[in-house]
Amino acid sequence: MGVTHIVFFQFKTGTSAETIKDVSSRMLALKDTCIHPTSQKPYITASKGGVDNSKEGLQSGITHAFVVEFSSVDDRDYYVQTDPSHQAFVKSLDGIIGKVQVIDFTAGVF
């Protein structure tokens, strides 16, 4: 059963627009750079993201959201815990991200 992985970022005050664009582009590029250890092929089934444009005012400082989809819990777990490309990306965020929130769910499971 598939897993949807939603990531929210709040960039630190003073982070340049160029840096934010770079981080966002690299986050979306993980769809192609994360390689499954067995198949040796990309395993993220879908990835999208963007800057907040809600008028509700409930963002609590969050400015960017990304949705990453996986075919299985095992693929999500590999991505989060082991994937070298993802691990390098996370490490590169040090000093840039003020707050991150992550929600994962399986559609229809309550």
C-alpha positions as a Markdown table, in Angstrom:
| # | Residue | x | y | z |
|---|---|---|---|---|
| 1 | Met | 0.0 | 0.0 | 0.0 |
| 2 | Gly | 1.4 | 3.4 | -0.9 |
| 3 | Val | 2.6 | 6.1 | 1.5 |
| 4 | Thr | 2.3 | 9.9 | 1.0 |
| 5 | His | 5.1 | 11.8 | 2.7 |
| 6 | Ile | 4.4 | 15.5 | 3.3 |
| 7 | Val | 7.2 | 17.9 | 4.3 |
| 8 | Phe | 6.8 | 21.5 | 5.4 |
| 9 | Phe | 9.7 | 24.0 | 5.6 |
| 10 | Gln | 10.1 | 27.3 | 7.3 |
| 11 | Phe | 13.4 | 28.9 | 6.2 |
| 12 | Lys | 15.5 | 30.8 | 8.6 |
| 13 | Thr | 15.1 | 34.6 | 8.5 |
| 14 | Gly | 17.6 | 36.1 | 6.1 |
| 15 | Thr | 17.7 | 33.0 | 3.8 |
| 16 | Ser | 18.2 | 34.3 | 0.3 |
| 17 | Ala | 15.6 | 33.7 | -2.4 |
| 18 | Glu | 18.4 | 32.0 | -4.4 |
| 19 | Thr | 19.1 | 29.5 | -1.6 |
| 20 | Ile | 15.4 | 28.8 | -1.1 |
| 21 | Lys | 15.0 | 28.1 | -4.8 |
| 22 | Asp | 18.1 | 25.8 | -4.7 |
| 23 | Val | 16.8 | 23.9 | -1.8 |
| 24 | Ser | 13.4 | 23.5 | -3.4 |
| 25 | Ser | 14.8 | 22.3 | -6.7 |
| 26 | Arg | 17.1 | 19.8 | -4.9 |
| 27 | Met | 14.1 | 18.5 | -2.9 |
| 28 | Leu | 12.1 | 17.9 | -6.1 |
| 29 | Ala | 15.2 | 16.4 | -7.8 |
| 30 | Leu | 15.3 | 13.6 | -5.1 |
| 31 | Lys | 12.6 | 11.9 | -7.3 |
| 32 | Asp | 15.4 | 11.1 | -9.8 |
| 33 | Thr | 18.5 | 10.9 | -7.5 |
| 34 | Cys | 17.1 | 8.5 | -4.9 |
| 35 | Ile | 17.9 | 5.0 | -6.2 |
| 36 | His | 16.4 | 1.8 | -4.8 |
| 37 | Pro | 19.1 | -0.5 | -3.5 |
| 38 | Thr | 17.7 | -3.6 | -5.2 |
| 39 | Ser | 16.3 | -2.4 | -8.5 |
| 40 | Gln | 19.0 | 0.4 | -8.9 |
| 41 | Lys | 16.2 | 2.6 | -10.3 |
| 42 | Pro | 14.4 | 5.7 | -8.9 |
| 43 | Tyr | 11.7 | 4.6 | -6.5 |
| 44 | Ile | 9.8 | 7.8 | -5.6 |
| 45 | Thr | 6.6 | 7.5 | -7.6 |
| 46 | Ala | 5.6 | 11.2 | -7.5 |
| 47 | Ser | 7.0 | 14.5 | -6.1 |
| 48 | Lys | 5.7 | 18.0 | -6.1 |
| 49 | Gly | 6.0 | 21.1 | -4.0 |
| 50 | Gly | 5.8 | 24.9 | -3.9 |
| 51 | Val | 5.6 | 28.1 | -1.9 |
| 52 | Asp | 2.5 | 28.7 | 0.4 |
| 53 | Asn | -0.2 | 30.8 | -1.1 |
| 54 | Ser | -3.0 | 30.2 | 1.5 |
| 55 | Lys | -5.1 | 33.1 | 2.6 |
| 56 | Glu | -6.2 | 31.4 | 5.8 |
| 57 | Gly | -3.3 | 32.5 | 7.9 |
| 58 | Leu | -2.8 | 29.2 | 9.6 |
| 59 | Gln | 0.7 | 28.4 | 8.4 |
| 60 | Ser | 2.5 | 29.1 | 11.7 |
| 61 | Gly | 5.5 | 30.2 | 9.8 |
| 62 | Ile | 5.6 | 27.4 | 7.3 |
| 63 | Thr | 6.4 | 28.7 | 3.8 |
| 64 | His | 7.0 | 25.7 | 1.6 |
| 65 | Ala | 5.4 | 22.3 | 1.2 |
| 66 | Phe | 6.4 | 19.1 | -0.6 |
| 67 | Val | 4.5 | 15.9 | -1.3 |
| 68 | Val | 6.5 | 12.8 | -2.0 |
| 69 | Glu | 4.8 | 9.5 | -2.8 |
| 70 | Phe | 6.1 | 6.0 | -2.4 |
| 71 | Ser | 4.7 | 2.6 | -3.4 |
| 72 | Ser | 5.3 | 1.0 | 0.0 |
| 73 | Val | 6.1 | 1.7 | 3.6 |
| 74 | Asp | 9.5 | -0.1 | 3.0 |
| 75 | Asp | 10.4 | 2.4 | 0.3 |
| 76 | Arg | 9.4 | 5.3 | 2.5 |
| 77 | Asp | 11.5 | 3.8 | 5.4 |
| 78 | Tyr | 14.5 | 3.4 | 3.2 |
| 79 | Tyr | 14.2 | 7.0 | 2.0 |
| 80 | Val | 13.9 | 8.4 | 5.5 |
| 81 | Gln | 16.4 | 6.2 | 7.2 |
| 82 | Thr | 19.1 | 5.1 | 4.7 |
| 83 | Asp | 19.0 | 6.6 | 1.2 |
| 84 | Pro | 22.4 | 8.3 | 0.7 |
| 85 | Ser | 20.9 | 11.0 | -1.6 |
| 86 | His | 18.2 | 11.9 | 0.9 |
| 87 | Gln | 20.6 | 11.8 | 3.8 |
| 88 | Ala | 23.0 | 14.2 | 2.0 |
| 89 | Phe | 20.1 | 16.5 | 1.2 |
| 90 | Val | 19.0 | 16.6 | 4.8 |
| 91 | Lys | 22.5 | 17.3 | 6.0 |
| 92 | Ser | 22.8 | 20.2 | 3.5 |
| 93 | Leu | 19.8 | 21.9 | 5.2 |
| 94 | Asp | 21.8 | 22.6 | 8.4 |
| 95 | Gly | 21.7 | 26.3 | 9.2 |
| 96 | Ile | 19.0 | 27.0 | 6.5 |
| 97 | Ile | 15.8 | 25.5 | 7.9 |
| 98 | Gly | 14.1 | 27.1 | 10.9 |
| 99 | Lys | 11.4 | 24.6 | 11.3 |
| 100 | Val | 10.4 | 21.4 | 9.5 |
| 101 | Gln | 7.3 | 19.3 | 9.9 |
| 102 | Val | 6.6 | 15.9 | 8.4 |
| 103 | Ile | 3.4 | 14.0 | 8.1 |
| 104 | Asp | 3.1 | 10.6 | 6.4 |
| 105 | Phe | -0.1 | 8.7 | 5.7 |
| 106 | Thr | -1.6 | 5.8 | 3.8 |
| 107 | Ala | -4.7 | 6.9 | 2.0 |
| 108 | Gly | -7.9 | 5.7 | 3.6 |
| 109 | Val | -6.2 | 4.4 | 6.7 |
| 110 | Phe | -7.7 | 6.1 | 9.8 |
